């Protein structure tokens, strides 16, 4: 009788304990939320200090970028992930690559690895600013008009990320003939051959963006960016500046010689015998390329005269296959 009397008495108590445990587990899994203004940060309880720092960094960044890239009034969600497997569920596209943050602008979502998951000395504030800029660009221009390389270049430039590292990376790429041809640069982000090309694409994009900003000046550069609300880049650039993409690319590649000379000299690379051979090879390739450009210009002028009209590069750029054949890739010049 004792067991019979106690059994129904203990059942609700056990059930209540189980319910409380499940509720507690659910709360722990869902994490806490910290919000202010447009920012809503989701994090695990152990990351509370990181969440407060994240909020401060992003609030300051929104104020800093407001004049160029206003955020509007739609909330921005940030998820701080403290488990590597959970981050991988968001970074499916970047599987196998070293990625510490990503943005999903259409969802107004930024996902970042918690500092404890990152490599020592990595730039957590830079990652936050970088992903925020992607989201702000999405809100201020037509994303389909903004090339991936320029999107990444602006994000890195405004976030003040890896400036010196990128300089040396591009210098090494240039000396070793690894500069990614313009028509292949976006592909290097979407389907890189490996971590090296993925890193090269970021370094080169920052270098190209800095060159364009310095060449145009801040006001005209941002006029080009904002023009991409209604015009694709290959039309916005000549519309605002009078400069075509081939002219930009040619100028950028010419600038790499001095750029590489300074950085490689600083690193001591010029004192290596291999550097001399690479430099001689570069001059030979440049001489061949110059002759090829001159021949193309003559052929284009003749064709334009025959047709009785001017040939516009943007008509060709719209066709992805028009870039094939190494038009701006010195690898095919020979």
SVG drawing of the C-alpha trace seen along z (x, -y; Angstrom):
<svg xmlns="http://www.w3.org/2000/svg" viewBox="-2 -65 73 67">
<polyline fill="none" stroke="black" stroke-width="0.4" points="0.0,0.0 2.8,-2.4 4.2,-2.1 0.8,-2.4 0.1,-5.6 3.4,-7.2 3.6,-6.4 0.9,-8.8 2.3,-11.5 5.8,-11.3 4.9,-11.2 3.9,-14.9 7.0,-15.9 9.2,-14.0 7.4,-15.4 7.8,-18.9 11.5,-18.4 11.8,-17.1 9.9,-20.1 12.1,-22.5 15.2,-20.8 14.0,-21.0 13.1,-24.6 16.5,-25.4 18.2,-23.5 16.1,-25.4 17.1,-28.8 20.8,-27.8 20.6,-26.7 18.9,-29.8 21.3,-32.0 20.9,-35.6 20.2,-38.8 21.7,-42.2 20.1,-45.0 20.4,-48.8 19.2,-50.9 19.3,-48.9 21.6,-46.2 20.4,-42.9 23.2,-40.6 22.6,-36.9 25.2,-35.1 25.8,-32.4 25.9,-33.5 29.6,-32.8 30.1,-35.4 28.4,-38.3 31.5,-40.4 32.3,-39.8 28.7,-40.7 29.0,-44.1 32.3,-44.8 30.6,-43.8 27.8,-46.2 30.1,-49.1 32.3,-48.3 29.3,-48.2 27.6,-51.2 30.8,-53.3 31.1,-51.9 27.5,-52.8 28.2,-56.4 31.5,-56.4 30.1,-55.0 26.7,-56.9 27.8,-59.7 28.9,-57.3 26.7,-54.2 23.7,-55.0 22.1,-52.0 18.5,-53.0 15.9,-51.8 15.9,-48.0 17.4,-46.0 20.8,-44.3 21.1,-40.9 24.5,-39.6 25.1,-36.1 28.3,-35.3 29.0,-31.6 31.1,-29.8 31.0,-26.3 33.0,-25.6 30.4,-23.1 27.6,-25.6 29.6,-28.2 30.2,-25.7 26.4,-25.4 26.4,-29.0 29.6,-29.0 28.8,-26.1 29.9,-27.9 33.4,-28.5 33.9,-24.9 37.6,-24.1 38.6,-27.8 39.8,-30.0 36.8,-32.2 36.0,-34.0 32.9,-35.9 30.2,-36.2 27.3,-38.4 23.9,-37.5 22.8,-41.0 19.4,-39.9 18.6,-38.5 20.2,-41.5 22.4,-38.9 26.1,-38.9 27.6,-35.7 31.0,-35.8 33.2,-33.3 33.7,-34.1 37.2,-35.3 38.1,-31.9 37.5,-30.1 39.8,-32.5 43.5,-32.3 45.6,-34.2 46.1,-37.8 43.3,-37.9 41.4,-41.1 37.9,-40.6 36.9,-44.3 38.1,-44.3 35.9,-41.3 32.8,-42.9 33.4,-46.1 34.1,-44.2 30.8,-42.2 28.9,-45.3 30.1,-47.1 28.9,-44.3 25.5,-44.7 25.6,-48.5 26.7,-48.3 23.7,-45.9 21.4,-48.6 22.9,-51.4 23.6,-50.0 22.1,-47.4 24.2,-44.3 24.0,-42.8 25.8,-45.9 28.7,-45.7 31.5,-43.4 32.6,-41.0 36.2,-42.2 35.0,-45.8 32.6,-44.7 35.4,-42.9 37.9,-45.7 35.6,-48.4 34.9,-46.2 38.6,-45.6 39.5,-49.2 37.0,-50.8 37.5,-48.1 41.3,-48.9 42.1,-45.3 45.4,-43.7 46.8,-46.7 50.5,-45.8 49.9,-42.1 48.0,-42.8 50.8,-45.0 53.4,-42.3 51.0,-39.6 50.3,-41.5 54.0,-42.3 54.8,-38.6 52.0,-37.8 53.3,-40.3 56.9,-39.1 55.8,-35.5 53.3,-36.3 50.3,-35.3 48.1,-38.4 44.6,-37.2 43.3,-38.5 40.4,-40.9 37.7,-38.5 38.7,-35.7 38.8,-37.7 35.2,-37.3 35.5,-33.6 38.4,-33.4 35.9,-34.3 33.1,-32.1 35.1,-29.0 38.7,-29.4 41.2,-26.6 42.3,-26.7 43.2,-28.8 46.1,-30.4 44.0,-31.8 41.3,-32.7 43.8,-34.8 45.3,-36.2 41.8,-37.4 41.3,-39.3 44.7,-40.9 44.4,-41.9 40.9,-43.3 42.1,-45.5 45.0,-46.7 42.8,-47.4 40.3,-49.3 43.0,-51.4 44.5,-52.2 41.0,-53.3 40.3,-55.4 43.7,-57.1 43.4,-57.7 39.9,-59.1 39.9,-60.8 37.4,-60.1 34.5,-62.2 34.6,-60.7 35.2,-57.2 32.1,-57.3 30.2,-58.9 31.0,-55.8 29.9,-53.5 26.6,-55.3 26.0,-55.3 25.7,-51.6 22.2,-52.0 21.1,-52.2 24.2,-51.3 26.5,-48.3 30.1,-49.0 31.3,-48.8 28.9,-51.6 29.1,-53.6 32.9,-53.9 33.0,-55.6 29.7,-57.5 31.2,-59.2 34.9,-59.3 35.3,-58.8 37.6,-55.9 36.8,-52.4 37.5,-49.1 40.3,-48.2 41.9,-51.6 41.5,-51.1 43.0,-47.6 45.9,-48.7 46.7,-51.6 46.5,-49.3 48.9,-46.7 51.3,-49.5 51.2,-50.7 52.2,-47.3 55.8,-47.6 56.6,-50.5 54.3,-49.1 56.1,-45.7 59.6,-47.3 59.0,-49.2 57.6,-46.2 59.9,-43.6 62.9,-45.8 61.7,-46.3 61.5,-42.5 64.9,-41.9 63.6,-39.8 65.5,-41.8 68.7,-40.5 67.8,-37.0 69.0,-35.7 65.6,-34.4 64.2,-38.0 66.6,-39.2 65.3,-36.4 61.7,-37.3 62.3,-41.0 63.9,-40.3 61.1,-38.0 58.6,-40.7 60.2,-43.4 60.2,-40.9 56.5,-40.2 55.7,-43.8 57.5,-44.6 55.5,-41.9 52.3,-43.1 52.9,-46.7 53.3,-45.6 50.2,-43.5 48.1,-46.4 49.3,-48.7 48.3,-46.2 44.9,-45.8 44.4,-49.5 45.2,-49.8 42.8,-47.0 40.0,-48.5 40.5,-51.9 40.3,-50.3 37.2,-48.3 35.5,-51.3 36.2,-53.4 34.9,-50.6 31.7,-50.4 31.4,-54.1 31.0,-54.1 32.9,-54.1 33.5,-50.8 32.5,-50.9 34.1,-48.5 31.0,-48.2 29.3,-46.4 32.0,-43.8 32.3,-43.6 28.6,-42.6 29.5,-39.4 31.5,-37.2 33.1,-35.2 34.5,-38.4 37.2,-38.3 38.5,-34.9 41.7,-34.8 43.8,-36.7 42.9,-40.3 44.3,-41.5 46.2,-38.4 49.9,-38.7 50.1,-34.9 48.7,-34.6 50.7,-37.4 53.4,-35.1"/>
</svg>
